[in-house]
Amino acid sequence: METLFQDLRYAFRMLLKRPGFTAVAVLALALGIGANSAIFSVVNGVVLRALPYKDPESLMMVWSRRPLLQVLAGSQEFPVSAADFTDWRDQNQVFEQIAAFHTQPFNITAAGEPEFLGGVRASANLFSLLGIEAKLGRTFLPEEDQPGAGHVVVISHGLWERRFGSDPNIVGQKLTLNDEPYTVVGVMPPGFQFPRKGEMPAGYQFPRQADLYTTLAWTPNQIDNRGREFLAVVARLKPGVTVAQASADMDGIAERLKQQYPQFNANKEVLIVPLHQQVIGKVRTALLVLLGAVGFVLLIACANVANLLLARAASRQKEIAIRTALGASRSRVIRQLLTESVLLSLTGGTLGLLLSMWGVDLLMAISPANLPRVDAISVDVRVFAFTLAVSLLTGIVFGLVPAIQASKPDVNEALKEGGRTSSVGHNRFRSVLVVTEVALSLVLLIGAGLMIRSFVHLLNSSPGLKPQSVLTLDVGLPRTKYTGPQQAAFFQQVIERLKSLPGVQSAGAVYPLPLSGAEEGMGFGIEGRAALAPGEVNSAGPGWVSPDYFNVMGIPLLRGRELTERDGIDSPRVLVINEAMAARYFPDEDPIGKRVAFDQVNNTPNWREIVGVIGDVKHSALDSDPKPEMYFPFTQFPSFFMTLVVRTSGDPLNLVAAARSEVLAVKNDQPISNVHTMEELLSNSIAQRRFNMLLLSIFAGVALLLAAVGIYGVMSYSVAQRTHELGVRMALGAQTSHVLALVVKQGMTLALAGVGIGLAAAFALTRILESLLYGVSSTDPLTFTVIALLLASVAFVACYLPARRATKVDPMVALRYE
């Protein structure tokens, strides 16, 4: 320990003796370590940290899988019918508990201003399955999940604080939800949310948090319904049961149900997904790519610092030679030099940790809204340990080879007055470091180039509508108070009132709204077609729309006519389909006049005539492929939940207050929610790709800068070492251009070697990015060529500046060098 403290004191003095060297090295390491710690904080919070439930490893999501539909739907996770869930619950041998739930909006119209709330209807055992207790009161009792008993509610901690002022007497109070009375029986603990982002497939849930929970309380008819699939299922494995065993058991149940109910279950399988995988599956790849990218940045920073240490070791050869001559062993010298490098890295790590705290705040500020588990991101003990480990490892990695090189000086040569020592080994290792820097930088730059090109392709793709100057706001009516015709009448009145507002060009209504995160699927039959095989189904996304909706959104009509006011409740049933549906189901014929049915009247198909074909709309996201969709007048098939859309002549947000007033004028306690412009929704749909591109571009830019500095440093050091040689050459008549070419050739040889290695590495590694790209191949030749030329150009400039300085050496001065 005494020797260690001696080494630390000496190392500290040596670092203070060269403040410029120390500052540059610490800053480079702080950037690399800080970026790594910041990204690791996100990975730790989102990917590595356990979910906040009891024994989260045993929690599973259980979905229906429809092989014939998953390609069309773009997903293999399908909701479950109440009857299927009941059979799963009663027949399985592998789950300790199993619960069903679905999201539902609620309007609260008492105890304050009317407000739209996100709600969850769930089995009574949901909270016990998750292992969560209420903070106040209790959760649900089994008998509260029986028909007619579902008017109890558990509220979230956030709603309790925000709307009820943390009232300790809230339990037992009555709330009016969707115009019905509910009794509060409990308040959940702070931070509890279920489902969270990612725990449900995109498009299945209302895009908001859960403010309250109530029971399913199914009627016998609902329990026996196999046609309506709307439930998500969560389960807890029994101790010792694996996912494979659970899948085998559930597959057996699915086979039995196929035999019993071929009309509904012929093409249904069961998919079990660990809850943690369900949450982070869509962002895992992107986060690990970013973590790998900052790892490259740290390696480049280490290479730069190693180069600095090699240059510094060359200037300390006389000192090390004296220490060796006085009896210092080689291991003792290496330990001293490693102490200096580790002290340097720990200083950089400390500063990097401070930078990471600021970086985490920045990352959370620019992170996309759909990034799951954002509340779990923080600089915690695990991040501290990671930073310490990275700092120590970094100090050893960049300090070991320079220490070994410096510990074996030519003592006789180094102690001569004015003698020059050979540094061939140093130069060779410095060259290897430069080649490595260039190769790593090229990989990052190509990755960033691919992401940028992908993002540009995405921005240039058409969403199928005109989002400019369109305001959107959600309205959900109480289903128990408003029947179908009343729902249609309400929205008709509101739309007419909105059209009369100053600055409004047109107004309409739709559900689900494109790019909102809500998405539906509906099976249908086609008149005159042969019956489908058991389990097969025609499927399209349904859309409830008002007559003027397509005009409001700027969706083009391709054939036939649009829906009009004449398509009312007493008119012949009609619908409009999109181009994707026409291409899939009517590929070689005109769909106009054809009839389809997705519901029945008195056990007879309720045929609806196709009267128009519109252009495809990117419904779920801008990077999604168009899916078959059919739109019908909401007056003929009403919906309790609609999104009002208003095209304005000015800023859409200026009309929010007026639009709210018009809704309240029709129903004085009706709240609105999710107020956005279509441009905001369009921007949000590509937020994840923007986030990935921005971070990878920043890391690549830092890498390019570090690589340029590294090349410049090596070439400057090489010119300084060769001053005597260059002076002799010029004294013997060498032209300035020859000296310039000689020095530039040396640097560009290293740079081009790095480019070659980097191209090979990038060709292999960028395949990881395939799932993150849109419209661009992971081996896009244009990107590879342009980035390689860019890096070569930067390397040339970094070589040219020291080379130009070399041509200005005075031969007389150079010949007297040392």
Secondary structure, DSSP 4 states (H G I P E B T S, - for coil): -HHHHHHHHHHHHHHHH-HHHHHHHHHHHHHHHHHHHHHHHHHIIIIISPPSSSSGGGEEEEEEE-HHHHHHHT-S-B-EEHHHHHHHHHH-SSEEEEEEEEEEEEEE-SSSS-EEEEEEEE-TTHHHHHT---SEE----GGGGSTT---EEEE-HHHHHHHHTT-TT-TT-EEEETTEEEEEEEEPPTT--SSPTTSS-TBTS-SS---EEEE----HHHHT--S-EEEEEEEEEPTT--HHHHHHHHHHHHHHHHHH-HHHHTT-EEEEEEHHHHHHHHHHHHHHHHHHHHHHHHHHHHHHHHHHHHHHHHHTHHHHHHHHHTT--HHHHHHHHHHHHHHHHHHHHHHHHHHHHHHHHHHHHHS-TT-TTGGG----HHHHHHHHHHHHHHHHHHHHHHHHHHTS--HHHHHSTT-----HHHHHHHHHHHHHHHHHHHHHHHHHHHHHHHHHHHHHS--SS--TTEEEEEEE--TTT--HHHHHHHHHHHHHHHHTSTTEEEEEEEESPTTSSB---EEEEETTSPPPPTT--EEEEEEEE-TTHHHHHTPPEEEE----TTS-TTSPPEEEEEHHHHHHHSTTS--TT-EEESSEETTEE--EEEEEEE-----S-TTSPP--EEEEETTTS--SEEEEEEEESS-GGGGHHHHHHHHHHHSTT---EEEEEHHHHHHHHTHHHHHHHHHHHHHHHHHHHHHHHHHHHHHHHHHHHTHHHHHHHHHTT--HHHHHHHHHHHHHHHHHHHHHHHHHHHHHHGGGGGGG-SSS-TT-HHHHHHHHHHHHHHHHHHHHHHHHHHTT--HHHHHT--
